[in-house]
Amino acid sequence: MFPLHEPDGLHRIALFLPSCSLLGLYTFRFCLTACLFCLPAYFLRSTGGILALPFFSPRFIGTPLFRRGGFCQSRLTALVCGKELLRVDQFLAMQLLYCLCSMLPIPVILWYTHKNYPWIDHHAKPDYSAVAQKNSVLMHQLSGVIFNNTDMVLLSYFCNFQLVSVYSIYNMFFVQIVFVMNLFLNSISFRMGQIFHTDRERFLGLFDLCETLYLVFVAFCYTMTAAFLLPVIRIYTSGIQDTNYIDAFLLLLFALKAVLESGKGIYHQVVQYEGAFQQTRWHALAEMTINLAITLFGIQFFGIYGCLFGTLAALLCRLVLIFRYTYRNILHQSMARPALKWGCYLGLMALILRIVGIQSRPELSLPGVIGVALLHMIWIGAAFAGAAFLFDHDLLRKLRTLRSSIRS
């Protein structure tokens, strides 16, 4: 059981305000969605769709804008040119259901907070010095929003919707895996933050262990993904003839992007423990600038690959900057050993992909793909476990120590 310390000021209402804010946020989002999407569509339906006819006329269909957008060749034709534009009842019901499900935990949170934290004073005067770096944090968040949406926006403008569809399919799978990576970090974040501020020497040992385990986990997951995701995409997109979704090089670029993005997460945690948002805000600006510059240039010559080239360059720059800042300014340790970890895991990842290959495996069905992946998982997992023991021979004992530290 974690010790509870009675906070002051802003921390007294920190557990109450998020629930109220979420309730208002979800309600506002549902209303905004209804106004922006549903009401105009109902108006179009009431007019018999007359206002939409000019956009589907032969004159508009023949314009370069329509052709460049890829409306004629992609599945978007069925969504835009069909009757589904005017039939939004299902969409409205979906948004309403999601809104209700999202609000269900809020009463539970309020009840749990009232029961377990009776010392919270909802009328206490907030201590705004606790959020003195709010502008720096906002800069981090805004640059992150721009960075995460640059590829889709630029692909939509400079290329066509077929490439946007391809990018979305690959990104959809990798987003789910990144979510799993974040579960690992978030599960230990609170306890590690406590140890960081109470026992720095103990934190250094635990962080070294967590870094080893996390990087091995990241490399293993994305190696398996790069090796066996292409057959899944082949099955998932079977029957779609508007564009080619099978691209081994594109999958490799996405895997590298995911490795860099997930890998830097553990160093972001340390920066958050330290509260060094102002000192690292230029890292976020550099990442955003590099991504925009290289993507705008690369997309003209390499298309969808150019977007990922820009993303990879920006992520690599951000990883180097935050890696250097973490070890030099916060942990005050040498960067040689963790850099060697990165080199070893990336090299092992490249070797395994070289052996297994990145293929669509057209002869396999989905159960066959799962079976082959499970068989390869055994020796691939053993290879990465051996790499982890190479850097830490006393790994098992430290794992038991980590388990007791997290629980205590």
C-alpha positions in Angstrom: 0.0 0.0 0.0 1.5 3.3 -1.0 1.8 5.9 1.7 -0.7 8.8 1.3 0.6 12.3 1.9 -1.9 15.0 2.4 -1.2 17.6 -0.3 -2.0 21.3 -0.3 -3.3 23.8 -2.7 -3.8 22.5 -6.2 -3.2 18.9 -5.2 -6.3 19.0 -3.0 -8.6 19.4 -5.9 -6.5 17.4 -8.5 -8.5 14.3 -8.0 -11.9 16.0 -8.3 -11.4 18.4 -11.3 -10.4 15.8 -13.9 -13.7 13.9 -13.5 -15.8 17.0 -13.9 -13.7 18.1 -16.8 -14.0 14.8 -18.5 -17.8 14.9 -18.0 -18.0 18.3 -19.7 -15.5 17.3 -22.3 -17.3 14.2 -23.5 -20.6 16.0 -23.5 -19.3 18.9 -25.5 -17.6 16.6 -28.0 -20.8 14.7 -28.6 -22.7 17.9 -29.1 -20.0 19.3 -31.4 -20.0 16.1 -33.5 -23.7 16.2 -33.9 -23.6 19.9 -35.0 -20.7 19.6 -37.4 -21.5 16.3 -39.0 -25.1 15.2 -38.4 -27.2 18.4 -38.7 -25.7 19.4 -42.1 -26.3 15.9 -43.4 -29.9 15.9 -42.2 -30.3 19.3 -43.9 -28.9 17.8 -47.1 -31.3 14.9 -46.8 -34.3 17.3 -46.3 -33.4 19.1 -49.5 -33.2 15.9 -51.4 -29.5 16.1 -51.8 -29.8 19.0 -54.3 -27.0 21.0 -52.6 -24.6 18.1 -53.0 -25.3 17.5 -56.7 -22.8 20.1 -58.0 -19.9 18.2 -56.3 -20.8 15.0 -58.1 -21.4 16.5 -61.5 -19.3 15.4 -64.4 -17.7 18.9 -64.6 -16.4 18.6 -61.0 -15.4 15.0 -61.4 -13.2 16.0 -64.3 -11.3 18.7 -62.4 -7.7 18.2 -61.3 -8.7 18.6 -57.7 -11.0 15.6 -57.9 -8.5 13.5 -59.8 -5.6 14.5 -57.5 -7.7 13.6 -54.4 -8.1 10.1 -55.8 -11.9 10.1 -55.4 -12.5 8.1 -58.5 -10.0 5.3 -57.7 -10.5 4.8 -53.9 -13.2 3.4 -51.8 -14.0 6.9 -50.7 -16.2 7.0 -53.8 -18.7 4.7 -52.1 -18.7 6.9 -49.0 -18.8 10.3 -50.6 -20.8 9.7 -53.8 -23.2 7.2 -52.3 -26.2 7.7 -50.0 -24.2 7.1 -46.9 -23.3 10.8 -46.8 -27.0 11.5 -46.0 -27.6 8.5 -43.8 -25.9 9.4 -40.5 -28.2 7.7 -38.0 -25.7 5.0 -37.5 -22.9 7.5 -37.0 -24.9 9.5 -34.5 -25.8 6.3 -32.6 -22.1 5.3 -32.6 -21.0 8.6 -31.2 -23.8 8.6 -28.6 -22.8 5.1 -27.4 -19.1 6.0 -27.2 -20.0 9.1 -25.3 -22.0 7.2 -22.8 -19.4 4.5 -22.3 -16.7 7.1 -21.8 -18.7 8.8 -19.1 -19.6 5.6 -17.2 -16.3 5.6 -15.2 -16.7 9.2 -14.0 -19.3 8.4 -11.2 -17.1 5.5 -10.1 -14.1 7.8 -9.9 -16.1 10.4 -7.9 -17.3 7.7 -5.5 -13.9 6.2 -5.1 -12.3 9.6 -4.5 -14.9 10.6 -1.9 -14.5 7.3 -0.1 -10.7 6.9 0.0 -9.6 10.6 0.0 -11.8 12.3 2.5 -9.2 14.9 3.3 -9.6 16.5 -0.2 -10.8 20.1 0.2 -12.8 21.1 -2.9 -12.9 24.7 -1.8 -9.1 25.1 -1.2 -7.3 27.8 -2.9 -5.1 26.4 -5.7 -1.4 26.6 -5.5 -0.6 27.8 -9.0 3.2 27.6 -8.4 2.7 23.8 -8.9 2.0 24.5 -12.6 4.6 27.2 -13.1 5.9 25.4 -16.2 2.4 25.2 -17.8 3.6 27.2 -20.9 6.5 24.8 -21.5 4.2 21.8 -21.1 1.8 23.4 -23.5 4.6 23.9 -26.0 5.5 20.2 -25.7 1.9 19.2 -26.3 1.3 21.5 -29.3 4.5 20.4 -31.0 3.4 16.8 -30.4 0.0 17.4 -32.0 1.7 18.9 -35.1 4.3 16.2 -35.2 1.8 13.3 -34.9 -0.5 14.7 -37.7 2.0 16.0 -40.2 2.2 12.9 -42.3 -1.6 12.4 -42.8 -2.2 16.1 -43.6 0.7 16.4 -46.1 -0.1 13.1 -47.8 -3.7 14.2 -48.2 -2.6 17.5 -49.8 0.4 16.5 -51.9 -0.5 12.9 -52.8 -3.8 11.1 -53.0 -6.3 9.2 -50.8 -4.9 5.9 -51.9 -1.6 6.6 -50.1 -3.5 8.0 -47.1 -5.4 4.7 -46.9 -2.2 2.7 -47.1 -0.6 4.9 -44.4 -3.7 4.6 -42.2 -3.7 0.8 -42.4 -0.1 0.4 -41.3 -0.4 3.1 -38.7 -3.6 1.5 -37.3 -1.7 -1.7 -36.4 1.3 0.1 -34.9 -0.8 2.5 -32.8 -2.2 -0.5 -31.0 1.3 -1.9 -30.3 2.5 1.5 -29.0 -0.4 1.4 -26.6 0.9 -1.9 -25.2 4.3 -0.3 -24.8 2.8 2.6 -22.9 1.1 0.2 -20.5 4.4 -1.1 -19.3 5.7 2.4 -18.6 2.5 3.7 -17.0 2.3 0.7 -14.7 5.6 1.6 -13.0 5.6 5.4 -13.5 4.0 6.3 -10.2 6.3 4.1 -8.0 9.4 5.0 -9.9 8.6 8.7 -9.6 8.3 8.3 -5.8 11.7 6.5 -5.6 13.3 9.1 -7.8 12.5 11.8 -5.2 13.2 9.8 -2.1 16.1 7.5 -2.9 18.2 8.5 -5.9 20.7 5.6 -5.6 18.0 3.1 -5.5 16.3 4.7 -8.5 19.5 4.5 -10.6 19.7 0.7 -10.1 16.0 0.2 -10.8 16.1 2.5 -13.9 19.0 0.6 -15.4 17.0 -2.6 -15.0 13.8 -1.1 -16.3 15.7 0.3 -19.3 17.1 -3.1 -20.1 13.8 -4.9 -19.9 11.9 -2.2 -21.7 14.2 -1.9 -24.6 14.3 -5.7 -25.0 10.5 -5.8 -24.9 10.3 -3.0 -27.5 12.8 -4.6 -29.9 11.2 -8.0 -29.5 7.6 -6.8 -30.1 8.6 -4.7 -33.2 10.7 -7.5 -34.6 7.8 -9.8 -34.5 5.5 -7.1 -35.9 7.9 -6.4 -38.8 8.3 -10.1 -39.6 4.6 -11.2 -39.5 2.4 -8.1 -40.0 2.6 -8.1 -43.8 0.6 -11.4 -44.1 -2.1 -9.9 -41.7 -2.3 -6.8 -43.8 -2.6 -9.0 -47.0 -5.6 -10.8 -45.4 -7.1 -7.7 -44.0 -7.1 -5.9 -47.3 -8.0 -8.8 -49.5 -10.5 -7.9 -52.1 -9.5 -4.2 -52.3 -8.2 -3.4 -55.7 -7.8 0.4 -55.6 -4.2 0.3 -54.5 -1.4 -2.0 -53.4 -1.2 -2.4 -49.6 1.7 -4.9 -49.6 5.0 -3.0 -49.2 7.8 -4.6 -47.2 10.0 -1.5 -47.2 7.1 0.6 -45.9 6.6 -1.9 -43.1 10.2 -1.7 -42.2 10.1 2.1 -42.0 7.1 1.9 -39.8 8.8 -0.6 -37.5 11.9 1.7 -37.2 9.6 4.6 -36.5 7.8 2.7 -33.7 11.1 1.5 -32.2 12.4 5.1 -31.9 9.0 6.5 -30.7 8.6 3.8 -28.0 12.2 3.7 -27.0 12.4 7.4 -26.1 9.4 7.0 -23.8 11.4 5.7 -20.9 13.6 8.8 -21.0 10.5 11.0 -21.2 9.5 9.5 -17.9 12.7 10.6 -16.2 12.3 14.1 -17.6 8.8 14.2 -16.1 10.1 13.0 -12.8 12.6 15.8 -12.8 10.1 18.4 -14.1 12.5 19.6 -16.7 9.9 20.7 -19.2 11.3 24.2 -19.8 14.8 22.9 -20.3 13.7 20.4 -22.9 11.0 22.3 -24.8 13.5 23.1 -27.6 13.8 19.4 -28.1 10.1 19.3 -29.1 10.5 22.3 -31.3 13.5 20.8 -33.1 11.6 17.5 -33.6 8.7 19.3 -35.1 10.8 21.5 -37.3 12.9 18.7 -38.7 9.8 16.6 -39.4 8.1 19.4 -41.3 11.2 20.4 -43.3 12.3 16.9 -44.4 8.7 15.7 -44.9 7.9 18.7 -47.2 11.0 18.0 -49.2 10.9 14.2 -49.2 7.2 13.9 -50.1 7.9 15.7 -53.4 10.3 13.0 -54.5 9.6 9.8 -52.5 5.9 10.1 -51.8 4.8 8.2 -48.7 8.4 7.1 -48.0 9.4 10.8 -47.8 6.9 11.3 -45.0 8.5 8.5 -43.0 12.0 9.7 -43.8 11.1 13.0 -42.2 9.5 11.3 -39.2 12.5 9.0 -38.7 14.9 11.9 -38.9 12.9 13.9 -36.3 12.5 10.9 -34.0 16.2 10.1 -34.2 17.1 13.7 -33.3 14.7 13.8 -30.4 15.9 10.4 -29.1 19.5 11.6 -29.2 18.7 14.9 -27.4 16.6 13.4 -24.7 18.9 10.5 -24.2 21.9 12.8 -23.8 19.9 15.2 -21.5 18.7 12.3 -19.3 22.1 10.8 -18.7 24.1 14.0 -18.5 21.8 16.4 -16.7 19.6 14.2 -14.6 21.2 10.8 -13.9 24.8 12.1 -14.2 26.0 8.8 -15.6 28.0 7.6 -18.6 26.1 7.2 -21.9 28.3 4.4 -23.2 26.6 1.4 -21.7 23.0 2.4 -22.6 24.1 3.4 -26.1 25.7 -0.1 -26.4 22.3 -1.6 -25.4 20.6 0.3 -28.2 23.2 -0.8 -30.7 23.0 -4.4 -29.7 19.2 -4.6 -29.7 18.9 -2.8 -33.1 21.6 -5.1 -34.6 19.9 -8.2 -33.3 16.6 -6.9 -34.7 18.2 -6.4 -38.1 19.8 -9.8 -38.0 16.5 -11.6 -37.2 14.6 -9.8 -39.9 17.4 -10.7 -42.3 16.9 -14.4 -41.4 13.1 -14.5 -41.2 12.4 -11.9 -44.0 9.6 -9.5 -44.4 7.1 -11.4 -46.7 3.4 -11.4 -47.3 3.4 -15.3 -47.3 0.4 -15.7 -49.7 0.3 -19.4 -49.1 -0.7 -19.0 -45.4 -4.2 -18.3 -44.0 -4.6 -16.3 -40.8 -4.3 -19.4 -38.5 -1.2 -20.4 -40.4 0.3 -17.0 -40.0 -0.4 -17.1 -36.2 1.1 -20.6 -36.0 4.3 -19.7 -37.8 4.6 -16.5 -35.7 4.3 -18.5 -32.5 7.0 -20.9 -33.5 9.4 -18.1 -34.4 8.5 -16.3 -31.2 10.2 -19.0 -29.2 13.7 -18.6 -30.6 13.4 -14.8 -31.2 12.3 -14.3 -27.6 15.3 -16.5 -26.5 17.6 -14.4 -28.6 16.5 -11.1 -27.0 16.5 -12.7 -23.5 20.1 -13.7 -24.1 21.0 -10.2 -25.2 19.4 -8.9 -22.0 21.5 -11.3 -19.9 24.6 -10.2 -21.8 24.2 -6.7 -20.3 23.1 -7.8 -16.9 24.2 -11.2 -15.7 22.3 -10.9 -12.4 19.0 -10.1 -14.1 16.8 -12.7 -12.4 17.8 -11.5 -8.9 17.2 -7.9 -9.9 13.8 -8.8 -11.3 12.8 -10.2 -7.9 14.1 -7.0 -6.3 12.1 -4.9 -8.8 8.9 -6.8 -8.1 9.3 -6.3 -4.3 10.1 -2.6 -4.9 7.0 -2.0 -7.0 4.8 -3.7 -4.5 6.2 -2.2 -1.3 
